[in-house]
């Protein structure tokens, strides 16, 4: 990982919770703009993104969900292997995510970016993990299933028209 990304990780990990949301929003915007330069997401960018999803010192910070939106907007640049690694990061860490926005962003990302059968499979796994969370952190997987259903219905309507 480049020094630039190590510096960003340090900024995020040391940010006070009340400043973290705004910091992550700004950094994710810059990250998203940088992603526009690439046809295929570089390993350094991907490693940075995965670190955010897999290390508690980062994913526990408010605002990390902004990076999921950045990757969502650049999802065409992800390789099949990168999608697989993202799904592993989600299934290995979702149970530990305590930020509501991050939980929703994960489920939304899955519903919008994975092939329908893979998305359904992932969401089922996350539903099981979600059942072990506090009640205020439950229900986000259902939102993912709803988005998946809406996307499927939209695809059917588009195919008919």
Secondary structure, 3 states (H helix, E strand, C coil): CCHHHHHHHHHHHHCCHHHHHHHHHHHHHHHHHHHCCCCCCCHHHHHHHHHHHHCHHHHCCCCCHHHHHHHHHCHHHCCHHHHHHHHHHHHHHHHHCCCHHHHHHHHHHHHHHCCHHHHHHHHHHHHHHHCCCCHHHCCHHHHHHHHHHHHHHHHHHHHHC
